[in-house]
Amino acid sequence: MGHSSSFVVNDSELADKIEQRFHEYVSLFMQLHYPVGDKAVSDNERRALTSQIKEAVHEISLLAMKRKRCKFDTTPAKRRPHPVATASERSYRSISG
């Protein structure tokens, strides 16, 4: 039987991936809006960078949703005992009701 840990993505791995993609996003954003040496970005470069930025944002969103899904609470709910009526309460109910 295989180890289940090989199928489960560690929460810290997801956080690292999100952080890595965010840094890529910031780098692409800076290239697009603040080109080096006051050199204008060509239309083709602008389209390519915009496409890469959209892809990075999409992947960050997917990773964040995946991380949220992994954080569900696995502790069992505590069972609350049903309220039990005492003898005096039962006799009061039968008389009044």
Backbone torsions as a table, in degrees:
resi	resn	phi	psi	omega
1	MET	NA	135.1	-178.2
2	GLY	-75.9	161.3	178.0
3	HIS	-78.2	132.2	-179.2
4	SER	-69.8	-23.5	-178.3
5	SER	-64.0	-23.8	179.1
6	SER	-70.5	-18.6	-179.3
7	PHE	-99.3	-9.9	-176.9
8	VAL	-103.3	128.9	178.1
9	VAL	-85.5	126.6	179.4
10	ASN	-65.9	142.2	-179.2
11	ASP	-60.1	-37.3	-179.5
12	SER	-69.7	-30.5	176.1
13	GLU	-65.0	-42.4	177.6
14	LEU	-63.3	-42.6	179.5
15	ALA	-63.2	-40.1	178.2
16	ASP	-64.0	-41.4	179.1
17	LYS	-64.6	-41.7	178.1
18	ILE	-61.8	-45.3	-179.7
19	GLU	-62.9	-42.4	179.5
20	GLN	-61.8	-47.1	179.1
21	ARG	-65.0	-33.9	178.3
22	PHE	-65.3	-42.5	178.2
23	HIS	-63.3	-38.3	175.7
24	GLU	-63.2	-42.3	178.5
25	TYR	-59.4	-46.6	-178.7
26	VAL	-62.8	-40.8	178.9
27	SER	-62.2	-45.4	178.3
28	LEU	-63.9	-41.3	179.2
29	PHE	-61.1	-43.9	-179.8
30	MET	-64.8	-40.6	178.6
31	GLN	-62.8	-37.8	-177.4
32	LEU	-73.2	-46.6	-171.8
33	HIS	-96.8	-20.6	-179.0
34	TYR	-132.9	71.4	-178.3
35	PRO	-63.1	150.0	-178.4
36	VAL	-72.9	136.5	174.9
37	GLY	70.2	26.5	178.6
38	ASP	54.6	29.3	178.3
39	LYS	-91.7	127.5	-178.7
40	ALA	-68.4	146.2	178.0
41	VAL	-85.3	130.7	179.9
42	SER	-70.8	165.2	-179.8
43	ASP	-61.9	-41.1	179.2
44	ASN	-64.5	-43.1	177.8
45	GLU	-64.0	-41.0	179.5
46	ARG	-62.1	-44.3	178.2
47	ARG	-63.5	-43.8	-179.7
48	ALA	-63.9	-44.9	179.6
49	LEU	-65.2	-41.0	179.1
50	THR	-63.0	-41.9	178.1
51	SER	-63.5	-43.2	179.1
52	GLN	-66.0	-36.0	177.8
53	ILE	-65.3	-45.5	178.7
54	LYS	-60.9	-41.0	178.8
55	GLU	-63.7	-42.0	179.2
56	ALA	-64.0	-43.4	179.1
57	VAL	-63.5	-41.9	179.0
58	HIS	-62.4	-45.5	-179.2
59	GLU	-66.5	-39.0	176.6
60	ILE	-60.7	-43.3	179.2
61	SER	-62.6	-44.2	179.0
62	LEU	-63.2	-42.8	179.0
63	LEU	-64.7	-38.8	178.9
64	ALA	-65.4	-40.6	177.8
65	MET	-66.4	-38.8	178.3
66	LYS	-64.4	-38.8	178.9
67	ARG	-66.1	-40.8	177.9
68	LYS	-61.9	-42.6	-179.2
69	ARG	-63.3	-33.0	-178.6
70	CYS	-76.9	-14.5	-174.1
71	LYS	-94.7	18.7	-179.4
72	PHE	-68.0	156.2	-176.2
73	ASP	-81.0	122.4	-177.7
74	THR	-101.1	0.6	179.4
75	THR	-76.4	136.9	-179.9
76	PRO	-68.2	147.6	178.9
77	ALA	-69.6	140.2	178.5
78	LYS	-74.0	134.8	178.1
79	ARG	-82.8	129.1	177.5
80	ARG	-97.1	131.1	179.6
81	PRO	-68.7	146.2	177.2
82	HIS	-69.4	141.9	178.9
83	PRO	-64.4	132.1	-179.4
84	VAL	-106.9	128.5	179.9
85	ALA	-78.3	138.7	176.7
86	THR	-77.0	168.5	-179.1
87	ALA	-59.8	-39.5	-179.3
88	SER	-67.8	-35.6	177.4
89	GLU	-67.9	-38.6	-179.5
90	ARG	-66.2	-42.4	-179.4
91	SER	-67.8	-34.5	178.3
92	TYR	-65.4	-41.2	-179.6
93	ARG	-65.0	-41.0	-177.0
94	SER	-69.7	-29.7	-179.8
95	ILE	-77.3	-44.7	-174.5
96	SER	-85.7	-18.5	-172.4
97	GLY	-121.5	NA	NA
